[in-house]
């Protein structure tokens, strides 16, 4: 990622995803289904970013 700092992107996506998870856990309505989908959308790029960063590390 040349434009964005990968650590900042991971933190932002993770915090927003965690907020959606809290919503899913405590709000008993159908909108929680949409929030669960948003969790998947937000956490999806996190796995790829962590994986790519691990491959790039040759410590």
HTML snippet that shows the backbone in 3Dmol.js (N, CA, C, O; Angstrom):
<script src="https://3Dmol.org/build/3Dmol-min.js"></script>
<div id="view" style="width:600px;height:400px;position:relative"></div>
<script>
const pdb = `
ATOM      1  N   UNK A   1       0.845  -1.177   0.000  1.00  0.00           N
ATOM      2  CA  UNK A   1       0.000   0.000   0.000  1.00  0.00           C
ATOM      3  C   UNK A   1       0.889   1.238   0.000  1.00  0.00           C
ATOM      4  O   UNK A   1       1.539   1.547   0.999  1.00  0.00           O
ATOM      5  N   UNK A   2       0.910   1.910  -1.077  1.00  0.00           N
ATOM      6  CA  UNK A   2       1.777   3.074  -1.160  1.00  0.00           C
ATOM      7  C   UNK A   2       1.064   4.361  -0.777  1.00  0.00           C
ATOM      8  O   UNK A   2       1.696   5.280  -0.256  1.00  0.00           O
ATOM      9  N   UNK A   3      -0.208   4.446  -1.018  1.00  0.00           N
ATOM     10  CA  UNK A   3      -0.934   5.677  -0.720  1.00  0.00           C
ATOM     11  C   UNK A   3      -1.290   5.811   0.748  1.00  0.00           C
ATOM     12  O   UNK A   3      -1.231   6.902   1.315  1.00  0.00           O
ATOM     13  N   UNK A   4      -1.657   4.701   1.356  1.00  0.00           N
ATOM     14  CA  UNK A   4      -2.147   4.727   2.726  1.00  0.00           C
ATOM     15  C   UNK A   4      -1.222   3.926   3.624  1.00  0.00           C
ATOM     16  O   UNK A   4      -0.592   2.960   3.193  1.00  0.00           O
ATOM     17  N   UNK A   5      -1.154   4.338   4.863  1.00  0.00           N
ATOM     18  CA  UNK A   5      -0.399   3.585   5.848  1.00  0.00           C
ATOM     19  C   UNK A   5      -1.225   2.350   6.234  1.00  0.00           C
ATOM     20  O   UNK A   5      -2.358   2.487   6.695  1.00  0.00           O
ATOM     21  N   UNK A   6      -0.676   1.167   6.054  1.00  0.00           N
ATOM     22  CA  UNK A   6      -1.422  -0.075   6.289  1.00  0.00           C
ATOM     23  C   UNK A   6      -1.878  -0.193   7.737  1.00  0.00           C
ATOM     24  O   UNK A   6      -2.978  -0.682   7.996  1.00  0.00           O
ATOM     25  N   UNK A   7      -1.063   0.240   8.674  1.00  0.00           N
ATOM     26  CA  UNK A   7      -1.434   0.139  10.085  1.00  0.00           C
ATOM     27  C   UNK A   7      -2.648   1.009  10.405  1.00  0.00           C
ATOM     28  O   UNK A   7      -3.533   0.595  11.154  1.00  0.00           O
ATOM     29  N   UNK A   8      -2.686   2.205   9.841  1.00  0.00           N
ATOM     30  CA  UNK A   8      -3.824   3.090  10.089  1.00  0.00           C
ATOM     31  C   UNK A   8      -5.101   2.526   9.482  1.00  0.00           C
ATOM     32  O   UNK A   8      -6.167   2.603  10.091  1.00  0.00           O
ATOM     33  N   UNK A   9      -4.997   1.964   8.295  1.00  0.00           N
ATOM     34  CA  UNK A   9      -6.164   1.363   7.653  1.00  0.00           C
ATOM     35  C   UNK A   9      -6.681   0.195   8.485  1.00  0.00           C
ATOM     36  O   UNK A   9      -7.889   0.066   8.683  1.00  0.00           O
ATOM     37  N   UNK A  10      -5.783  -0.653   8.973  1.00  0.00           N
ATOM     38  CA  UNK A  10      -6.195  -1.782   9.804  1.00  0.00           C
ATOM     39  C   UNK A  10      -6.877  -1.312  11.083  1.00  0.00           C
ATOM     40  O   UNK A  10      -7.899  -1.868  11.485  1.00  0.00           O
ATOM     41  N   UNK A  11      -6.322  -0.303  11.715  1.00  0.00           N
ATOM     42  CA  UNK A  11      -6.910   0.197  12.959  1.00  0.00           C
ATOM     43  C   UNK A  11      -8.292   0.781  12.703  1.00  0.00           C
ATOM     44  O   UNK A  11      -9.233   0.497  13.444  1.00  0.00           O
ATOM     45  N   UNK A  12      -8.421   1.585  11.672  1.00  0.00           N
ATOM     46  CA  UNK A  12      -9.714   2.219  11.380  1.00  0.00           C
ATOM     47  C   UNK A  12     -10.765   1.171  11.034  1.00  0.00           C
ATOM     48  O   UNK A  12     -11.873   1.205  11.570  1.00  0.00           O
ATOM     49  N   UNK A  13     -10.429   0.242  10.143  1.00  0.00           N
ATOM     50  CA  UNK A  13     -11.384  -0.807   9.773  1.00  0.00           C
ATOM     51  C   UNK A  13     -11.744  -1.676  10.974  1.00  0.00           C
ATOM     52  O   UNK A  13     -12.902  -2.064  11.132  1.00  0.00           O
ATOM     53  N   UNK A  14     -10.776  -1.979  11.811  1.00  0.00           N
ATOM     54  CA  UNK A  14     -11.038  -2.826  12.975  1.00  0.00           C
ATOM     55  C   UNK A  14     -11.930  -2.130  13.993  1.00  0.00           C
ATOM     56  O   UNK A  14     -12.827  -2.755  14.557  1.00  0.00           O
ATOM     57  N   UNK A  15     -11.699  -0.861  14.233  1.00  0.00           N
ATOM     58  CA  UNK A  15     -12.532  -0.126  15.188  1.00  0.00           C
ATOM     59  C   UNK A  15     -13.963  -0.016  14.676  1.00  0.00           C
ATOM     60  O   UNK A  15     -14.913  -0.245  15.425  1.00  0.00           O
ATOM     61  N   UNK A  16     -14.119   0.331  13.408  1.00  0.00           N
ATOM     62  CA  UNK A  16     -15.469   0.426  12.842  1.00  0.00           C
ATOM     63  C   UNK A  16     -16.143  -0.946  12.850  1.00  0.00           C
ATOM     64  O   UNK A  16     -17.324  -1.053  13.180  1.00  0.00           O
ATOM     65  N   UNK A  17     -15.401  -1.995  12.489  1.00  0.00           N
ATOM     66  CA  UNK A  17     -15.955  -3.346  12.518  1.00  0.00           C
ATOM     67  C   UNK A  17     -16.353  -3.777  13.915  1.00  0.00           C
ATOM     68  O   UNK A  17     -17.379  -4.434  14.094  1.00  0.00           O
ATOM     69  N   UNK A  18     -15.549  -3.413  14.914  1.00  0.00           N
ATOM     70  CA  UNK A  18     -15.889  -3.752  16.300  1.00  0.00           C
ATOM     71  C   UNK A  18     -17.159  -3.030  16.743  1.00  0.00           C
ATOM     72  O   UNK A  18     -17.972  -3.597  17.473  1.00  0.00           O
ATOM     73  N   UNK A  19     -17.331  -1.798  16.313  1.00  0.00           N
ATOM     74  CA  UNK A  19     -18.563  -1.074  16.640  1.00  0.00           C
ATOM     75  C   UNK A  19     -19.781  -1.752  16.015  1.00  0.00           C
ATOM     76  O   UNK A  19     -20.829  -1.860  16.651  1.00  0.00           O
ATOM     77  N   UNK A  20     -19.641  -2.206  14.778  1.00  0.00           N
ATOM     78  CA  UNK A  20     -20.734  -2.949  14.152  1.00  0.00           C
ATOM     79  C   UNK A  20     -21.000  -4.264  14.885  1.00  0.00           C
ATOM     80  O   UNK A  20     -22.154  -4.671  15.020  1.00  0.00           O
ATOM     81  N   UNK A  21     -19.946  -4.930  15.359  1.00  0.00           N
ATOM     82  CA  UNK A  21     -20.138  -6.166  16.124  1.00  0.00           C
ATOM     83  C   UNK A  21     -20.897  -5.910  17.417  1.00  0.00           C
ATOM     84  O   UNK A  21     -21.760  -6.700  17.798  1.00  0.00           O
ATOM     85  N   UNK A  22     -20.586  -4.824  18.085  1.00  0.00           N
ATOM     86  CA  UNK A  22     -21.321  -4.464  19.303  1.00  0.00           C
ATOM     87  C   UNK A  22     -22.786  -4.221  18.967  1.00  0.00           C
ATOM     88  O   UNK A  22     -23.675  -4.636  19.711  1.00  0.00           O
ATOM     89  N   UNK A  23     -23.035  -3.553  17.857  1.00  0.00           N
ATOM     90  CA  UNK A  23     -24.410  -3.318  17.411  1.00  0.00           C
ATOM     91  C   UNK A  23     -25.133  -4.644  17.182  1.00  0.00           C
ATOM     92  O   UNK A  23     -26.271  -4.825  17.616  1.00  0.00           O
ATOM     93  N   UNK A  24     -24.459  -5.570  16.493  1.00  0.00           N
ATOM     94  CA  UNK A  24     -25.065  -6.879  16.214  1.00  0.00           C
ATOM     95  C   UNK A  24     -25.380  -7.612  17.512  1.00  0.00           C
ATOM     96  O   UNK A  24     -26.423  -8.257  17.623  1.00  0.00           O
ATOM     97  N   UNK A  25     -24.495  -7.519  18.481  1.00  0.00           N
ATOM     98  CA  UNK A  25     -24.670  -8.262  19.730  1.00  0.00           C
ATOM     99  C   UNK A  25     -25.798  -7.712  20.597  1.00  0.00           C
ATOM    100  O   UNK A  25     -26.445  -8.473  21.318  1.00  0.00           O
ATOM    101  N   UNK A  26     -26.043  -6.417  20.539  1.00  0.00           N
ATOM    102  CA  UNK A  26     -26.959  -5.829  21.510  1.00  0.00           C
ATOM    103  C   UNK A  26     -28.238  -5.231  20.936  1.00  0.00           C
ATOM    104  O   UNK A  26     -29.110  -4.826  21.704  1.00  0.00           O
ATOM    105  N   UNK A  27     -28.382  -5.159  19.629  1.00  0.00           N
ATOM    106  CA  UNK A  27     -29.593  -4.590  19.031  1.00  0.00           C
ATOM    107  C   UNK A  27     -30.401  -5.714  18.385  1.00  0.00           C
ATOM    108  O   UNK A  27     -29.999  -6.252  17.354  1.00  0.00           O
ATOM    109  N   UNK A  28     -31.534  -6.068  18.983  1.00  0.00           N
ATOM    110  CA  UNK A  28     -32.334  -7.174  18.445  1.00  0.00           C
ATOM    111  C   UNK A  28     -33.309  -6.712  17.350  1.00  0.00           C
ATOM    112  O   UNK A  28     -34.519  -6.659  17.570  1.00  0.00           O
ATOM    113  N   UNK A  29     -32.781  -6.388  16.198  1.00  0.00           N
ATOM    114  CA  UNK A  29     -33.645  -6.020  15.077  1.00  0.00           C
ATOM    115  C   UNK A  29     -33.025  -6.545  13.786  1.00  0.00           C
ATOM    116  O   UNK A  29     -31.894  -7.032  13.774  1.00  0.00           O
ATOM    117  N   UNK A  30     -33.781  -6.435  12.713  1.00  0.00           N
ATOM    118  CA  UNK A  30     -33.292  -6.943  11.434  1.00  0.00           C
ATOM    119  C   UNK A  30     -32.110  -6.138  10.911  1.00  0.00           C
ATOM    120  O   UNK A  30     -31.339  -6.636  10.091  1.00  0.00           O
ATOM    121  N   UNK A  31     -31.960  -4.916  11.368  1.00  0.00           N
ATOM    122  CA  UNK A  31     -30.817  -4.112  10.920  1.00  0.00           C
ATOM    123  C   UNK A  31     -29.494  -4.720  11.368  1.00  0.00           C
ATOM    124  O   UNK A  31     -28.445  -4.411  10.802  1.00  0.00           O
ATOM    125  N   UNK A  32     -29.535  -5.574  12.372  1.00  0.00           N
ATOM    126  CA  UNK A  32     -28.316  -6.257  12.817  1.00  0.00           C
ATOM    127  C   UNK A  32     -27.782  -7.182  11.722  1.00  0.00           C
ATOM    128  O   UNK A  32     -26.581  -7.442  11.666  1.00  0.00           O
ATOM    129  N   UNK A  33     -28.659  -7.674  10.861  1.00  0.00           N
ATOM    130  CA  UNK A  33     -28.214  -8.509   9.743  1.00  0.00           C
ATOM    131  C   UNK A  33     -27.350  -7.680   8.792  1.00  0.00           C
ATOM    132  O   UNK A  33     -26.305  -8.137   8.330  1.00  0.00           O
ATOM    133  N   UNK A  34     -27.796  -6.469   8.509  1.00  0.00           N
ATOM    134  CA  UNK A  34     -27.001  -5.583   7.656  1.00  0.00           C
ATOM    135  C   UNK A  34     -25.683  -5.206   8.331  1.00  0.00           C
ATOM    136  O   UNK A  34     -24.652  -5.080   7.669  1.00  0.00           O
ATOM    137  N   UNK A  35     -25.723  -5.030   9.630  1.00  0.00           N
ATOM    138  CA  UNK A  35     -24.495  -4.718  10.364  1.00  0.00           C
ATOM    139  C   UNK A  35     -23.523  -5.895  10.314  1.00  0.00           C
ATOM    140  O   UNK A  35     -22.311  -5.695  10.228  1.00  0.00           O
ATOM    141  N   UNK A  36     -24.046  -7.119  10.369  1.00  0.00           N
ATOM    142  CA  UNK A  36     -23.179  -8.296  10.273  1.00  0.00           C
ATOM    143  C   UNK A  36     -22.513  -8.376   8.902  1.00  0.00           C
ATOM    144  O   UNK A  36     -21.353  -8.773   8.796  1.00  0.00           O
ATOM    145  N   UNK A  37     -23.234  -8.005   7.868  1.00  0.00           N
ATOM    146  CA  UNK A  37     -22.644  -7.966   6.530  1.00  0.00           C
ATOM    147  C   UNK A  37     -21.548  -6.903   6.478  1.00  0.00           C
ATOM    148  O   UNK A  37     -20.502  -7.121   5.867  1.00  0.00           O
ATOM    149  N   UNK A  38     -21.780  -5.770   7.107  1.00  0.00           N
ATOM    150  CA  UNK A  38     -20.762  -4.718   7.145  1.00  0.00           C
ATOM    151  C   UNK A  38     -19.510  -5.180   7.882  1.00  0.00           C
ATOM    152  O   UNK A  38     -18.398  -4.793   7.523  1.00  0.00           O
ATOM    153  N   UNK A  39     -19.686  -6.002   8.905  1.00  0.00           N
ATOM    154  CA  UNK A  39     -18.526  -6.549   9.621  1.00  0.00           C
ATOM    155  C   UNK A  39     -17.671  -7.363   8.658  1.00  0.00           C
ATOM    156  O   UNK A  39     -16.447  -7.232   8.651  1.00  0.00           O
ATOM    157  N   UNK A  40     -18.303  -8.194   7.855  1.00  0.00           N
ATOM    158  CA  UNK A  40     -17.557  -8.991   6.882  1.00  0.00           C
ATOM    159  C   UNK A  40     -16.853  -8.109   5.861  1.00  0.00           C
ATOM    160  O   UNK A  40     -15.712  -8.374   5.482  1.00  0.00           O
ATOM    161  N   UNK A  41     -17.533  -7.070   5.421  1.00  0.00           N
ATOM    162  CA  UNK A  41     -16.929  -6.161   4.440  1.00  0.00           C
ATOM    163  C   UNK A  41     -15.731  -5.438   5.040  1.00  0.00           C
ATOM    164  O   UNK A  41     -14.715  -5.257   4.369  1.00  0.00           O
ATOM    165  N   UNK A  42     -15.842  -5.027   6.288  1.00  0.00           N
ATOM    166  CA  UNK A  42     -14.751  -4.280   6.919  1.00  0.00           C
ATOM    167  C   UNK A  42     -13.580  -5.168   7.323  1.00  0.00           C
ATOM    168  O   UNK A  42     -12.425  -4.759   7.199  1.00  0.00           O
ATOM    169  N   UNK A  43     -13.862  -6.371   7.802  1.00  0.00           N
ATOM    170  CA  UNK A  43     -12.771  -7.240   8.251  1.00  0.00           C
ATOM    171  C   UNK A  43     -12.117  -7.993   7.099  1.00  0.00           C
ATOM    172  O   UNK A  43     -11.004  -8.493   7.261  1.00  0.00           O
ATOM    173  N   UNK A  44     -12.766  -8.091   5.949  1.00  0.00           N
ATOM    174  CA  UNK A  44     -12.181  -8.774   4.794  1.00  0.00           C
ATOM    175  C   UNK A  44     -10.848  -8.199   4.354  1.00  0.00           C
ATOM    176  O   UNK A  44      -9.883  -8.950   4.210  1.00  0.00           O
ATOM    177  N   UNK A  45     -10.758  -6.895   4.137  1.00  0.00           N
ATOM    178  CA  UNK A  45      -9.465  -6.321   3.736  1.00  0.00           C
ATOM    179  C   UNK A  45      -8.390  -6.447   4.812  1.00  0.00           C
ATOM    180  O   UNK A  45      -7.198  -6.438   4.503  1.00  0.00           O
ATOM    181  N   UNK A  46      -8.798  -6.564   6.055  1.00  0.00           N
ATOM    182  CA  UNK A  46      -7.809  -6.691   7.139  1.00  0.00           C
ATOM    183  C   UNK A  46      -6.998  -7.970   6.977  1.00  0.00           C
ATOM    184  O   UNK A  46      -5.777  -7.949   7.132  1.00  0.00           O
ATOM    185  N   UNK A  47      -7.652  -9.073   6.670  1.00  0.00           N
ATOM    186  CA  UNK A  47      -6.932 -10.339   6.531  1.00  0.00           C
ATOM    187  C   UNK A  47      -5.940 -10.276   5.383  1.00  0.00           C
ATOM    188  O   UNK A  47      -4.808 -10.742   5.510  1.00  0.00           O
ATOM    189  N   UNK A  48      -6.359  -9.705   4.271  1.00  0.00           N
ATOM    190  CA  UNK A  48      -5.451  -9.615   3.123  1.00  0.00           C
ATOM    191  C   UNK A  48      -4.267  -8.699   3.416  1.00  0.00           C
ATOM    192  O   UNK A  48      -3.147  -8.981   2.990  1.00  0.00           O
ATOM    193  N   UNK A  49      -4.503  -7.618   4.130  1.00  0.00           N
ATOM    194  CA  UNK A  49      -3.425  -6.686   4.460  1.00  0.00           C
ATOM    195  C   UNK A  49      -2.430  -7.321   5.417  1.00  0.00           C
ATOM    196  O   UNK A  49      -1.221  -7.161   5.250  1.00  0.00           O
ATOM    197  N   UNK A  50      -2.923  -8.034   6.412  1.00  0.00           N
ATOM    198  CA  UNK A  50      -2.035  -8.711   7.360  1.00  0.00           C
ATOM    199  C   UNK A  50      -1.233  -9.787   6.642  1.00  0.00           C
ATOM    200  O   UNK A  50      -0.033  -9.927   6.876  1.00  0.00           O
ATOM    201  N   UNK A  51      -1.885 -10.544   5.773  1.00  0.00           N
ATOM    202  CA  UNK A  51      -1.205 -11.608   5.037  1.00  0.00           C
ATOM    203  C   UNK A  51      -0.115 -11.037   4.133  1.00  0.00           C
ATOM    204  O   UNK A  51       1.000 -11.556   4.096  1.00  0.00           O
ATOM    205  N   UNK A  52      -0.436  -9.973   3.408  1.00  0.00           N
ATOM    206  CA  UNK A  52       0.550  -9.354   2.515  1.00  0.00           C
ATOM    207  C   UNK A  52       1.711  -8.768   3.305  1.00  0.00           C
ATOM    208  O   UNK A  52       2.861  -8.849   2.873  1.00  0.00           O
ATOM    209  N   UNK A  53       1.419  -8.183   4.448  1.00  0.00           N
ATOM    210  CA  UNK A  53       2.486  -7.642   5.285  1.00  0.00           C
ATOM    211  C   UNK A  53       3.387  -8.722   5.833  1.00  0.00           C
ATOM    212  O   UNK A  53       4.595  -8.520   5.963  1.00  0.00           O
ATOM    213  N   UNK A  54       2.814  -9.869   6.158  1.00  0.00           N
ATOM    214  CA  UNK A  54       3.607 -10.985   6.665  1.00  0.00           C
ATOM    215  C   UNK A  54       4.500 -11.556   5.572  1.00  0.00           C
ATOM    216  O   UNK A  54       5.644 -11.923   5.837  1.00  0.00           O
ATOM    217  N   UNK A  55       3.991 -11.634   4.355  1.00  0.00           N
ATOM    218  CA  UNK A  55       4.814 -12.127   3.252  1.00  0.00           C
ATOM    219  C   UNK A  55       5.968 -11.181   2.954  1.00  0.00           C
ATOM    220  O   UNK A  55       7.055 -11.613   2.569  1.00  0.00           O
ATOM    221  N   UNK A  56       5.723  -9.889   3.136  1.00  0.00           N
ATOM    222  CA  UNK A  56       6.761  -8.908   2.857  1.00  0.00           C
ATOM    223  C   UNK A  56       7.835  -8.849   3.933  1.00  0.00           C
ATOM    224  O   UNK A  56       8.933  -8.351   3.688  1.00  0.00           O
ATOM    225  N   UNK A  57       7.525  -9.354   5.120  1.00  0.00           N
ATOM    226  CA  UNK A  57       8.483  -9.321   6.227  1.00  0.00           C
ATOM    227  C   UNK A  57       9.451 -10.485   6.094  1.00  0.00           C
ATOM    228  O   UNK A  57       9.025 -11.637   6.018  1.00  0.00           O
ATOM    229  N   UNK A  58      10.710 -10.208   6.067  1.00  0.00           N
ATOM    230  CA  UNK A  58      11.714 -11.272   5.922  1.00  0.00           C
ATOM    231  C   UNK A  58      12.744 -11.201   7.029  1.00  0.00           C
ATOM    232  O   UNK A  58      13.896 -11.598   6.849  1.00  0.00           O
ATOM    233  N   UNK A  59      12.318 -10.687   8.190  1.00  0.00           N
ATOM    234  CA  UNK A  59      13.170 -10.445   9.336  1.00  0.00           C
ATOM    235  C   UNK A  59      14.123 -11.475   9.647  1.00  0.00           C
ATOM    236  O   UNK A  59      14.883 -11.344  10.606  1.00  0.00           O
TER     237      UNK A  59
END
`;
const viewer = $3Dmol.createViewer("view");
viewer.addModel(pdb, "pdb");
viewer.setStyle({}, {cartoon: {color: "spectrum"}});
viewer.zoomTo();
viewer.render();
</script>
